[in-house]
Amino acid sequence: MCGPCQREWIIRIPDRYVSNGAVARKTMELGEMNLEVELEDEDQECIHH
């Protein structure tokens, strides 16, 4: 990967962490994400003007 591209990671959130309203009933701990790593199924969008 090279150049200033937008990176896209898809993180599936289980239904038990999704709720309606302004206050979350349960939060999901994602831990730390190393943005230097290139994921196998990572997508990117490069728009050069």
DOMIZA-513361 format. One record per residue: x, y, z of N, C-alpha, C in turn; residue number from 1. Coordinates in Angstrom, 2 decimals, m for minus. Each point is the difference from the previous one (the first is absolute). Example, Ala and Ser with C-alpha at 12.3 -4.5 7.8 and 13.67 -1.06 7.14 Angstrom:
BEGIN
+---------+---------+---------+---------+---------+---------+---------+---------+---------+-----+
:      nx :      ny :      nz :     cax :     cay :     caz :      cx :      cy :      cz :   i :
+---------+---------+---------+---------+---------+---------+---------+---------+---------+-----+
:   13.19 :   m5.69 :    7.80 :   m0.89 :    1.19 :    0.00 :    0.90 :    1.20 :    0.00 :   1 :
:   m0.35 :    1.05 :   m0.72 :    0.82 :    1.19 :    0.06 :   m0.77 :    1.09 :    0.73 :   2 :
+---------+---------+---------+---------+---------+---------+---------+---------+---------+-----+
//
This chain:
BEGIN
+---------+---------+---------+---------+---------+---------+---------+---------+---------+-----+
:      nx :      ny :      nz :     cax :     cay :     caz :      cx :      cy :      cz :   i :
+---------+---------+---------+---------+---------+---------+---------+---------+---------+-----+
:    0.86 :   m1.18 :    0.00 :   m0.86 :    1.18 :    0.00 :    0.90 :    1.24 :    0.00 :   1 :
:   m0.30 :    0.95 :   m0.86 :    0.80 :    1.22 :    0.00 :   m0.90 :    1.18 :   m0.35 :   2 :
:    0.44 :    1.18 :    0.39 :   m0.76 :    1.20 :   m0.30 :   m1.07 :    0.28 :    1.03 :   3 :
:   m0.59 :    1.20 :   m0.08 :   m1.02 :    0.41 :    0.97 :   m1.38 :   m0.56 :   m0.35 :   4 :
:   m0.26 :   m1.21 :    0.39 :   m1.28 :   m0.65 :   m0.29 :   m0.81 :   m0.18 :    1.27 :   5 :
:   m1.31 :   m0.04 :   m0.13 :   m0.87 :   m0.33 :    1.12 :    0.01 :   m1.50 :    0.19 :   6 :
:    0.17 :   m0.44 :    1.24 :    0.00 :   m1.43 :    0.30 :   m1.36 :   m0.36 :    0.59 :   7 :
:   m0.45 :   m1.20 :   m0.30 :   m1.31 :   m0.42 :    0.48 :    0.12 :   m1.35 :    0.69 :   8 :
:   m0.40 :   m0.03 :    1.26 :   m0.08 :   m1.24 :    0.76 :   m1.45 :   m0.22 :    0.34 :   9 :
:   m0.46 :   m1.20 :   m0.13 :   m1.37 :   m0.34 :    0.38 :    0.07 :   m0.76 :    1.31 :  10 :
:   m0.65 :    0.55 :    1.02 :   m0.05 :   m0.64 :    1.32 :   m1.44 :   m0.37 :    0.28 :  11 :
:   m0.27 :   m1.27 :    0.09 :   m1.35 :   m0.49 :    0.27 :   m0.32 :    0.18 :    1.48 :  12 :
:   m1.10 :    0.66 :    0.30 :   m0.42 :    0.24 :    1.38 :   m1.18 :   m0.91 :    0.31 :  13 :
:    0.14 :   m0.89 :    0.99 :   m1.10 :   m0.90 :    0.36 :   m1.24 :    0.77 :    0.45 :  14 :
:   m1.16 :   m0.56 :   m0.27 :   m1.28 :    0.64 :    0.33 :   m0.11 :    0.41 :    1.47 :  15 :
:    0.62 :   m0.76 :    0.90 :   m0.15 :    0.31 :    1.43 :    0.64 :    1.34 :    0.38 :  16 :
:    0.84 :    0.57 :   m0.89 :    0.62 :    1.29 :    0.26 :   m0.71 :    1.15 :   m0.71 :  17 :
:   m1.06 :   m0.29 :   m0.74 :   m0.73 :    1.02 :   m0.74 :   m1.30 :    0.30 :    0.73 :  18 :
:   m0.26 :    1.29 :    0.27 :   m1.24 :    0.38 :    0.68 :   m0.49 :    1.35 :   m0.52 :  19 :
:   m1.26 :    0.27 :    0.21 :   m0.59 :    1.29 :   m0.37 :    0.14 :    0.95 :    1.18 :  20 :
:    0.04 :    1.28 :   m0.28 :    0.06 :    0.99 :    1.07 :    1.37 :    0.64 :    0.12 :  21 :
:    0.09 :    0.94 :    0.93 :    1.22 :    0.78 :    0.17 :    1.01 :   m0.67 :    0.93 :  22 :
:   m0.44 :   m0.98 :    0.78 :    0.88 :   m0.65 :    0.97 :    0.20 :   m1.47 :   m0.38 :  23 :
:    1.25 :   m0.40 :   m0.10 :    0.30 :   m1.39 :   m0.34 :   m0.27 :   m0.90 :    1.20 :  24 :
:   m0.65 :   m1.13 :   m0.24 :   m0.24 :   m0.96 :    1.08 :    1.24 :   m0.84 :    0.25 :  25 :
:    0.75 :   m0.28 :   m1.03 :    1.20 :   m0.82 :    0.12 :    1.02 :    0.51 :   m1.00 :  26 :
:    1.25 :    0.10 :    0.41 :    1.05 :    0.45 :   m0.91 :    0.90 :   m1.16 :   m0.40 :  27 :
:    0.58 :    0.11 :   m1.18 :    0.86 :   m1.05 :   m0.54 :    1.45 :    0.47 :    0.06 :  28 :
:    0.86 :   m0.77 :    0.62 :    1.42 :    0.33 :    0.10 :    0.72 :   m0.51 :   m1.24 :  29 :
:    0.54 :    0.92 :   m0.78 :    0.74 :   m0.37 :   m1.21 :    1.49 :   m0.15 :    0.25 :  30 :
:    0.47 :    0.47 :    1.13 :    1.43 :   m0.07 :    0.27 :    0.75 :    1.06 :   m0.79 :  31 :
:    1.24 :   m0.28 :   m0.32 :    0.82 :    0.93 :   m0.78 :    0.09 :   m0.47 :   m1.44 :  32 :
:    0.03 :    0.95 :   m0.92 :    0.14 :   m0.33 :   m1.41 :    1.27 :    0.65 :   m0.53 :  33 :
:    0.90 :   m0.82 :   m0.51 :    1.24 :    0.48 :   m0.58 :   m0.29 :    0.38 :   m1.45 :  34 :
:   m0.02 :    1.29 :   m0.30 :   m0.34 :    0.47 :   m1.34 :    1.14 :   m0.18 :   m1.00 :  35 :
:    1.16 :   m0.47 :    0.48 :    1.11 :   m0.30 :   m0.91 :   m0.20 :   m1.34 :   m0.69 :  36 :
:   m0.83 :   m0.84 :    0.56 :   m0.23 :   m1.34 :   m0.54 :   m0.93 :    0.07 :   m1.20 :  37 :
:    0.28 :   m0.80 :   m1.03 :   m0.91 :   m0.13 :   m1.13 :   m0.76 :   m1.30 :    0.17 :  38 :
:   m1.32 :    0.09 :    0.16 :   m0.82 :   m1.19 :    0.17 :   m0.18 :   m0.72 :   m1.32 :  39 :
:   m0.17 :   m1.30 :    0.06 :   m0.14 :   m0.82 :   m1.21 :   m1.19 :    0.43 :   m0.85 :  40 :
:   m1.12 :    0.34 :    0.64 :   m1.20 :    0.37 :   m0.74 :   m0.25 :    1.51 :    0.02 :  41 :
:    1.05 :    0.77 :    0.27 :   m0.12 :    1.45 :    0.05 :   m0.27 :    0.56 :   m1.39 :  42 :
:   m0.84 :    1.01 :   m0.06 :   m0.32 :    0.65 :   m1.27 :    0.57 :    1.41 :    0.05 :  43 :
:    0.19 :    0.59 :   m1.15 :    0.47 :    1.38 :   m0.05 :   m0.66 :    0.73 :   m1.15 :  44 :
:   m0.13 :    1.29 :    0.17 :   m0.58 :    0.84 :   m1.04 :    0.96 :    1.14 :   m0.25 :  45 :
:    0.53 :    0.05 :   m1.21 :    0.96 :    1.04 :   m0.37 :   m0.62 :    0.89 :   m1.07 :  46 :
:   m0.13 :    1.25 :    0.32 :   m0.52 :    0.98 :   m0.96 :    1.10 :    1.04 :   m0.20 :  47 :
:    0.54 :    0.03 :   m1.19 :    1.08 :    0.94 :   m0.30 :   m0.54 :    1.03 :   m0.99 :  48 :
:    0.18 :    1.26 :    0.33 :   m0.49 :    1.09 :   m0.85 :    1.11 :    0.55 :   m0.85 :  49 :
+---------+---------+---------+---------+---------+---------+---------+---------+---------+-----+
//
